[in-house]
Amino acid sequence: MSLATVMNFIVGLLLGGAVIYAIKKAVERLVLKEAKEEAADILKEAQEQFQLEEDERNEVIQEIELTAWGKVEEAHLLMEGRCTDLEQQIAERKKSHEETDKTNRGGLFKMETDLRELSMRLTDQQKSFQVFVDQLIQIKQGYQNQLHTKTQLKEEEVIQDITSQLITEANQDFENYINFAEEEHKEFAEAKAKRILGLCIDRFTKEMSTERNISSTYFPDEKVRSHFCHALKDNVAAVEEVTGCDIYIDEQPDPERMLNIQVIGYDPVRRELTRRLFEKLFKDIEKQNKPLPAEHIRKTGENLKAELLRQIKKDGDLQAKELAMQNIHPEIRQVMGSLRYRYSYTQNQYFHCAEVGWFASLLAAEIRADIKKSKRAGLLHDLGKALDHQFDGSHAVIGADFIEARGEDPEVVHAVRAHHYDVQPEADMDFLVIAADAISGGRPGARRSTMETYTQKVTGLQEISKRFQGVTDVFVLNGGRECRVLVNSRQVDDLGALQIAEKIAKTIEEEMQYPGQIKVVVVRETIVSESRQGHQNDRGGGRDNHNHNRR
């Protein structure tokens, strides 16, 4: 292809592009013109439509305004009338207040004038009063000078005497008040203590300690005695060697003392071992029907000793478990178990210590003291009674030293040491243990001496009550605190019953010695009974029976 052809082709393309561009521009101008004309028509049409809608809205608004004005016109007129009335009332009240204010101002001015006059009068009176006071001071000074001249006393001395007298009277009043408060507090404390003791005794449901000691040992019969005495010296020596107690058997006793065996020893455990050994030996003699060799006695004694020691340990552990005591030294448990064979005034000390532990814990609960420590101190308080045959001194001190050496709490040790006042009780727990010990040992029947006293008291009440005419029977109740007297209702009337009660109470107060109070109750009983037999429908008619009994 030649260059000319190419150039012609290029020129043709350029001319064709220019023509196409010109045609495109012409078409765009034509389309734009038509669009503008169409938009102008649409805008004009929209403006006309808007104008129509605006006219319609204005008409609707005018109608609504006319309707609303018609509705509120009457209310508006009423409000205008009400406002007019209120303006008139305000004007009238304003006028009234102005007149009142004018009147008050006049009164206030008058009061100010009167007050000014009164102030002037008060000033004059104050001046007169001051003159009068000065005159009184002069008169007082004159009297003081005259008094000093006549009595030769100085003012300071008189003031000191009066002050001393007032102080003395105040001290006396204070002392009287303190005494009264102490008496009142003592009465209240005593009543509260009685109530607490009564509650604790009522709450204690465990069986009381009633076991009694049997100190004598006897042969069951003369045959057994004969076999045992076949080699008396050897047998007695063997028993003494095993038990550690002294044995005395009379070779030629009186008939009434034929079966007696005297066991002499201060250790209650050794005495118990001796008693058990004799019982076992007597059974063996009855079984074999011949004398026993000394070696058999020694062997039996050793076996019983081991058995008794095991029983003591078991009793000590059981006591600690029953009272829920923790961390008790094994030696203390062992000694506690040995109290099972220790008696005081025939009361078993093993059970007595348990009672005191329970009572001490109940009392501690009532006064909010330490319950566990109080129970522990009560349980250990008489531990020294198992050791008093080995050491000199009070059992309270012996027991306190023993438990102190084995790591017991110092408060518990002090309570044990103080429960018989070997040292002065100080803490609440000390007094709780003392009270619990008294409750356990002091109730009727607990100890031999107390039982005798209680029996004498009952006998005395019965004898005094039966002295009076008309008394048929007497009952002593509530541990000797109530005397109930039955009288014959035919011999004693109501007034006579009252007089008998007063006389019995007065006689008891004069002739008997007793703690607390004794209540005398006189019972006069009247019993009336009546019986009646029903009517029978027969010719013989009916019959009524009446029976009246009076006692």
Salt bridges, closest charged atoms under 4 A:
GLU54 OE1 - ARG57 NH2 2.44
GLU80 OE2 - HIS76 NE2 2.62
ASP101 OD2 - ARG105 NE 2.90
GLU190 OE2 - LYS194 NZ 3.62
GLU211 OE2 - ARG340 NH1 2.86
GLU241 OE1 - ARG298 NE 2.89
ASP267 OD2 - ARG270 NE 3.66
ASP267 OD2 - HIS389 NE2 3.41
GLU272 OE2 - ARG275 NH2 2.49
GLU272 OE2 - ARG276 NE 2.95
GLU279 OE2 - ARG275 NH1 2.64
ASP284 OD1 - LYS280 NZ 3.67
ASP284 OD2 - HIS296 NE2 3.13
ASP317 OD2 - LYS313 NZ 3.08
ASP317 OD1 - ARG333 NH1 3.34
GLU322 OE2 - LYS206 NZ 3.52
GLU331 OE1 - ARG406 NE 2.55
GLU355 OE2 - ARG443 NH2 3.47
GLU366 OE2 - ARG203 NH1 3.10
ASP382 OD2 - HIS352 NE2 3.31
ASP382 OD2 - HIS381 NE2 3.07
ASP382 OD2 - LYS385 NZ 3.43
ASP382 OD1 - HIS395 NE2 2.95
ASP382 OD1 - HIS419 NE2 3.18
ASP388 OD2 - ARG342 NH2 2.78
ASP401 OD1 - ARG417 NH1 2.85
GLU404 OE1 - ARG417 NH2 3.11
GLU408 OE1 - ARG376 NE 2.83
ASP409 OD2 - LYS373 NZ 3.69
GLU411 OE1 - LYS373 NZ 3.23
ASP430 OD2 - HIS414 ND1 2.88
ASP437 OD1 - HIS352 NE2 2.88
ASP437 OD1 - HIS381 NE2 3.43
GLU482 OE2 - ARG484 NH2 2.62
ASP494 OD1 - ARG524 NH1 2.88
GLU511 OE1 - ARG467 NH2 2.90
GLU525 OE1 - ARG551 NH2 2.92
GLU530 OE2 - ARG532 NH2 3.65
GLU530 OE2 - HIS546 ND1 3.44
